[in-house]
Amino acid sequence: MTFSYMITDENGIHARPAGMLVKFAKEMTDKITVKNKDKSADATKLFALMGLGAKKGDTLEFTVTGDNAEETIIKLREFCLKTF
């Protein structure tokens, strides 16, 4: 399952929100992958997320695979609205 989210935070994805995403992803049982333009990263890897270079206005594509993907997508969408 996938969903897209456009970053509205002025600073894009910097260390603090990236760290929060890593923590969130590690709490989930499903695998979360984040794509920005031509780069993708495992959501549990801080430096990989920061390497995406996501800035305000960029649209991230999240892919969730696993048995609870629908539930994880709902939680992930809520997380993104609060964080980015």
N, CA, C and O of each residue as an XYZ file, in Angstrom:
336
protein
N       0.841     -1.174      0.000
C       0.000      0.000      0.000
C       0.888      1.238      0.000
O       1.967      1.251      0.592
N       0.410      2.269     -0.673
C       1.175      3.511     -0.737
C       0.280      4.711     -0.441
O      -0.942      4.655     -0.577
N       0.923      5.784     -0.037
C       0.241      7.066      0.022
C       1.291      8.160     -0.127
O       2.468      7.954      0.169
N       0.855      9.306     -0.584
C       1.753     10.440     -0.811
C       1.455     11.542      0.185
O       0.319     11.726      0.622
N       2.513     12.276      0.536
C       2.355     13.384      1.467
C       3.295     14.509      1.065
O       4.496     14.292      0.902
N       2.745     15.720      0.902
C       3.570     16.876      0.570
C       4.031     17.560      1.849
O       3.223     17.862      2.727
N       5.328     17.800      1.948
C       5.922     18.418      3.130
C       5.528     19.889      3.194
O       5.678     20.631      2.223
N       5.019     20.299      4.360
C       4.622     21.693      4.554
C       5.542     22.414      5.533
O       5.508     23.641      5.627
N       6.370     21.657      6.269
C       7.295     22.251      7.233
C       8.350     23.069      6.489
O       8.923     22.600      5.506
N       8.601     24.273      6.951
C       9.576     25.174      6.318
C      10.964     24.557      6.204
O      11.695     24.846      5.256
N      11.333     23.709      7.165
C      12.671     23.122      7.196
C      12.767     21.772      6.510
O      13.840     21.168      6.490
N      11.667     21.286      5.946
C      11.699     19.976      5.308
C      11.928     18.890      6.342
O      11.528     19.026      7.498
N      12.574     17.813      5.923
C      12.884     16.737      6.870
C      14.309     16.934      7.340
O      15.265     16.625      6.628
N      14.436     17.453      8.552
C      15.750     17.632      9.166
C      15.886     16.589     10.273
O      15.040     15.703     10.389
N      16.928     16.681     11.078
C      17.272     15.627     12.039
C      16.148     15.256     13.009
O      15.879     14.073     13.218
N      15.502     16.239     13.593
C      14.483     15.925     14.612
C      13.293     15.166     14.029
O      12.960     14.099     14.545
N      12.630     15.668     12.971
C      11.501     14.899     12.446
C      11.932     13.573     11.817
O      11.181     12.599     11.852
N      13.130     13.531     11.246
C      13.625     12.264     10.694
C      13.795     11.248     11.825
O      13.446     10.078     11.667
N      14.326     11.690     12.955
C      14.474     10.808     14.109
C      13.135     10.324     14.632
O      12.997      9.173     15.046
N      12.149     11.209     14.612
C      10.808     10.832     15.051
C      10.210      9.788     14.108
O       9.534      8.861     14.554
N      10.457      9.940     12.806
C       9.957      8.974     11.834
C      10.629      7.617     12.030
O       9.972      6.579     11.949
N      11.928      7.624     12.285
C      12.650      6.370     12.539
C      12.041      5.662     13.747
O      11.779      4.461     13.699
N      11.819      6.401     14.821
C      11.223      5.810     16.026
C       9.849      5.234     15.712
O       9.535      4.115     16.119
N       9.030      5.993     14.991
C       7.698      5.533     14.608
C       7.803      4.250     13.791
O       7.106      3.276     14.074
N       8.670      4.243     12.778
C       8.794      3.089     11.885
C       9.254      1.840     12.632
O       8.817      0.730     12.326
N      10.131      2.026     13.604
C      10.626      0.880     14.381
C       9.550      0.300     15.292
O       9.632     -0.865     15.684
N       8.548      1.098     15.630
C       7.441      0.613     16.464
C       6.422     -0.189     15.656
O       5.638     -0.947     16.229
N       6.428     -0.032     14.353
C       5.483     -0.735     13.493
C       6.037     -2.125     13.133
O       7.249     -2.340     13.122
N       5.134     -3.045     12.845
C       5.570     -4.378     12.428
C       5.760     -4.465     10.921
O       6.371     -5.412     10.427
N       5.247     -3.489     10.191
C       5.361     -3.476      8.731
C       6.595     -2.710      8.285
O       7.126     -1.880      9.023
N       7.044     -2.993      7.076
C       8.190     -2.274      6.501
C       7.684     -1.000      5.833
O       6.714     -1.026      5.075
N       8.351      0.117      6.125
C       7.981      1.407      5.544
C       9.156      1.920      4.725
O      10.275      2.036      5.225
N       8.888      2.223      3.469
C       9.890      2.800      2.580
C       9.419      4.183      2.169
O       8.236      4.388      1.897
N      10.344      5.128      2.123
C      10.026      6.510      1.763
C      10.772      6.857      0.489
O      11.967      6.584      0.369
N      10.069      7.460     -0.466
C      10.686      7.860     -1.728
C      10.488      9.355     -1.929
O       9.398      9.884     -1.712
N      11.567     10.035     -2.350
C      11.503     11.447     -2.718
C      12.227     11.576     -4.053
O      13.438     11.372     -4.139
N      11.478     11.913     -5.078
C      12.018     12.014     -6.436
C      12.632     10.681     -6.835
O      11.911      9.688     -6.923
N      13.930     10.623     -7.077
C      14.548      9.371     -7.548
C      15.282      8.617     -6.439
O      15.982      7.644     -6.720
N      15.136      9.049     -5.191
C      15.814      8.397     -4.068
C      14.782      7.738     -3.156
O      13.666      8.233     -2.999
N      15.175      6.614     -2.558
C      14.296      5.983     -1.584
C      15.113      5.539     -0.378
O      16.330      5.367     -0.458
N      14.411      5.358      0.750
C      15.080      5.008      1.997
C      14.166      4.158      2.861
O      12.944      4.300      2.835
N      14.782      3.278      3.620
C      14.094      2.523      4.657
C      13.803      3.519      5.782
O      14.698      4.241      6.222
N      12.561      3.556      6.241
C      12.162      4.545      7.246
C      12.798      4.304      8.610
O      12.660      5.141      9.502
N      13.490      3.182      8.794
C      14.155      2.935     10.072
C      15.612      3.384     10.053
O      16.330      3.187     11.033
N      16.057      3.980      8.955
C      17.458      4.400      8.809
C      17.552      5.925      8.766
O      17.188      6.546      7.767
N      18.038      6.521      9.848
C      18.082      7.974      9.979
C      18.867      8.647      8.855
O      18.358      9.567      8.214
N      20.084      8.205      8.612
C      20.913      8.875      7.611
C      20.362      8.686      6.197
O      20.518      9.564      5.348
N      19.725      7.554      5.943
C      19.101      7.340      4.642
C      17.944      8.319      4.442
O      17.773      8.868      3.354
N      17.152      8.535      5.490
C      16.049      9.502      5.404
C      16.566     10.909      5.169
O      16.033     11.639      4.334
N      17.592     11.289      5.895
C      18.159     12.623      5.722
C      18.764     12.773      4.324
O      18.767     13.865      3.757
N      19.269     11.680      3.780
C      19.858     11.692      2.445
C      18.847     11.916      1.335
O      19.227     12.187      0.196
N      17.562     11.806      1.654
C      16.532     12.067      0.642
C      16.487     13.544      0.263
O      16.015     13.902     -0.815
N      16.983     14.400      1.159
C      17.008     15.835      0.887
C      15.627     16.433      0.709
O      15.449     17.353     -0.090
N      14.641     15.923      1.443
C      13.257     16.378      1.294
C      13.083     17.779      1.867
O      13.426     18.047      3.018
N      12.545     18.656      1.043
C      12.336     20.059      1.414
C      10.853     20.410      1.337
O      10.047     19.637      0.818
N      10.505     21.573      1.855
C       9.119     22.035      1.785
C       8.650     22.006      0.339
O       9.349     22.470     -0.563
N       7.463     21.457      0.129
C       6.888     21.359     -1.205
C       7.161     20.038     -1.903
O       6.491     19.713     -2.882
N       8.134     19.264     -1.420
C       8.403     17.942     -2.000
C       7.286     16.988     -1.593
O       6.736     17.088     -0.496
N       6.963     16.075     -2.480
C       5.959     15.064     -2.178
C       6.661     13.733     -1.943
O       7.332     13.197     -2.824
N       6.488     13.219     -0.738
C       7.060     11.927     -0.376
C       6.058     10.832     -0.708
O       4.851     11.008     -0.537
N       6.561      9.712     -1.177
C       5.714      8.549     -1.400
C       6.112      7.483     -0.390
O       7.255      7.025     -0.375
N       5.173      7.098      0.441
C       5.397      6.072      1.454
C       4.823      4.755      0.944
O       3.691      4.711      0.463
N       5.602      3.691      1.049
C       5.142      2.354      0.708
C       5.221      1.508      1.969
O       6.260      1.444      2.627
N       4.116      0.866      2.295
C       4.056      0.021      3.480
C       3.735     -1.403      3.045
O       2.762     -1.642      2.330
N       4.560     -2.340      3.484
C       4.324     -3.751      3.175
C       4.286     -4.540      4.471
O       5.106     -4.329      5.364
N       3.334     -5.442      4.566
C       3.204     -6.278      5.750
C       1.753     -6.608      6.020
O       0.852     -6.154      5.314
N       1.541     -7.400      7.049
C       0.203     -7.891      7.381
C      -0.742     -6.808      7.881
O      -1.958     -6.939      7.743
N      -0.204     -5.746      8.459
C      -1.039     -4.672      9.023
C      -0.902     -3.372      8.243
O      -1.019     -2.288      8.814
N      -0.655     -3.474      6.944
C      -0.354     -2.291      6.130
C      -1.450     -1.226      6.198
O      -1.145     -0.037      6.287
N      -2.708     -1.633      6.157
C      -3.789     -0.642      6.191
C      -3.759      0.168      7.486
O      -3.875      1.393      7.456
N      -3.607     -0.506      8.608
C      -3.553      0.165      9.908
C      -2.312      1.050     10.012
O      -2.374      2.161     10.539
N      -1.194      0.550      9.508
C       0.043      1.325      9.545
C      -0.081      2.583      8.699
O       0.395      3.642      9.108
N      -0.707      2.494      7.531
C      -0.905      3.663      6.661
C      -1.723      4.727      7.394
O      -1.403      5.913      7.321
N      -2.752      4.319      8.084
C      -3.588      5.275      8.824
C      -2.757      5.981      9.884
O      -2.812      7.206      9.999
N      -1.988      5.223     10.658
C      -1.140      5.810     11.697
C      -0.055      6.689     11.099
O       0.267      7.744     11.645
N       0.508      6.257      9.979
C       1.571      7.006      9.312
C       1.042      8.333      8.772
O       1.721      9.356      8.866
N      -0.136      8.323      8.221
C      -0.759      9.556      7.715
C      -0.953     10.546      8.867
O      -0.649     11.730      8.722
N      -1.450     10.074      9.993
C      -1.641     10.932     11.166
C      -0.287     11.478     11.644
O      -0.171     12.658     11.978
N       0.719     10.621     11.674
C       2.064     11.030     12.085
C       2.575     12.148     11.185
O       3.089     13.151     11.679
N       2.441     11.987      9.872
C       2.924     12.987      8.928
C       2.224     14.323      9.109
O       2.869     15.370      9.059
N       0.932     14.303      9.316
C       0.183     15.553      9.510
C       0.674     16.314     10.729
O       0.690     17.545     10.719
N       1.076     15.606     11.783
C       1.555     16.251     13.003
C       3.017     16.698     12.910
O       3.430     17.638     13.590
N       3.797     16.017     12.064
C       5.252     16.169     12.101
C       5.845     16.992     10.968
O       6.738     17.806     11.202
N       5.367     16.794      9.750
C       5.994     17.456      8.588
C       5.119     18.582      8.088
O       5.473     19.256      7.121
